Amino acid sequence: MVSFDISGPRVQVGLERTPFHASNVSDGSGGTQFFRVEARYLLRFPGLADFEISADGRAVVCHPTPETSDSISRHLYINQVLPLVLGRLGKLVFHASAVEVGAGAVAFVGASTLGKSTLAASFATSGAAVITDESLVLDEREAAYWVTPGHPSVRLWEDSETALIAPGVEAAPSLPFTAKRRLLAGSELRFSDRPTRLRRMYFLGDGGASTLRLKPMDAAAVMLELVKTSFLLNTDDRSRVASHFDEVARLANQPIHYRLDFPRRFDLLPSVRRAIIDHASDGAG
């Protein structure tokens, strides 16, 4: 669907225009600047790389700086650029993780540091399988939403890796701007490579709850959370933004959305997993 190439290194030069959008990047690689260059998009990660995206969103070329390795370029593409490009192609893409359980797929939505990847890894090392980590791509079909498999890996901070991942699990090369490591799927970290029907979306609280809490969310609250966590490249395109809001509103009106909070303790994760599996297996959705 999307072609990706890494060109020879080049020095970043100033552009004779201002970005139409800028955002911070949660993985420590700095901010992202969004430019229009003729009909194309250009995403700049200052000091690291420029990504040129074709007008139709189907071709991406990375121009790394001389100091940027291929592993850094691929990390930026997987984590930051590809989700935006898929949004450009009309997909619903959110900052979320998802796992496959017996009842289908359950997704964990929320800002960075709330524990989405830790939950996903906990399931993937306990008999379930991760479908995607950090970017959730949904297809609407057959009167339901389906989760598209992402990269076969999970990115974890050191404490989560120590608590959950068995020694010897393969990891991608370390990156200089983040302490998070990308752990690759395998026999100890299960991955599902098939589209899976979405059963529940859980919006994570901040960990302030003294016990596990689950409660349904109304459509307005869901809409607000989904808009905040959307990957959307062409924010300067009013028709695309309007279409995106309509698509998000349809998803928000599904009876599958719940607020989830629990104490962030590794020893409680087995009971959290059981509660989620029981909840996702029961009732509507």
Secondary structure, DSSP 8 states (H G I E B T S, - for coil): --EEEE---------SS--SEEEEETTTTEEEEEEEETTEEEEEETTTEEEEE-TTS-EEEEEE-TT--HHHHHHHIIIIIHHHHHHHTT-EEESEEEEEETTEEEEEE-STTSSHHHHHHHHHTTT-EEEESS-EEEEEETTEEEEE---SEEEE-HHHHHHH--TT--B----TT-S-EEEE-SSSS-B--S-EEEEEEEEE--S--SS-EEEE--HHHHHHHHHHTB--S-TT-HHHHHHHHHHHHHHHTSTTEEEEE----GGGHHHHHHHHHHHHTSS--
